[in-house]
Amino acid sequence: GDFLIGADLAGGLRTFAIHPQSGALSPVAGPPVATGSGAGAVWAHPFADLVVSARAFEGFLDVFLLGANGSLLPLASSPGAIERAATRLCATPDGTRLHALVEHFGWLAFDLASDGSLSPCAAPRCAQRGGARTMAFVPGARSDAREARERFAAGGALPLVFSVEPDGSL
């Protein structure tokens, strides 16, 4: 649906409806969905009604099902702690693999199933000097979405480009 999911630093997620003509935002009725110590990053699946958020201070990932009315239903699919808080979530164009960017630590890869379950990839974590601040997938020349490219801007350094291997490594 035409919804925007916002992270509330007080500890939850808020849903806003987007007006189809004007683009105006109106909050969906109901209190924010609590995710522990604040949501540090939010990513919405482009095809499925799934929303993934990162707990800013606890280092957990949470998956929600987005209802037709903008409601968020928590799914019991957390892969556990990711050691530090994720500041950005990014996924392959088809939404099957999710990457969590952990500032001053590196990148973690997870497989996202159609039922919303997350499973950590066995690939080693890739740390980068200074800590990356942002990232984005760039569609590659190959048709396989797992070979899409990611662009990372590290603190005090130029953007870096990696290719994503089938096992999730960079």
Sequence and secondary structure as in RCSB ss.txt:
>XXXX:A:sequence
GDFLIGADLAGGLRTFAIHPQSGALSPVAGPPVATGSGAGAVWAHPFADLVVSARAFEGFLDVFLLGANGSLLPL
ASSPGAIERAATRLCATPDGTRLHALVEHFGWLAFDLASDGSLSPCAAPRCAQRGGARTMAFVPGARSDAREARE
RFAAGGALPLVFSVEPDGSL
>XXXX:A:secstr
  EEEEEETTTEEEEEEE TTT  EEE SS  EE SS EEEEEE SSSSEEEEEETTT BEEEEEE TTS EEEE
S    B SS EEEEEE TTSSEEEEEETTTEEEEEEE TTS EEE SS  B  TT EEEEEEE  SSS GGG EE
EEEETTS EEEEE  TTS  
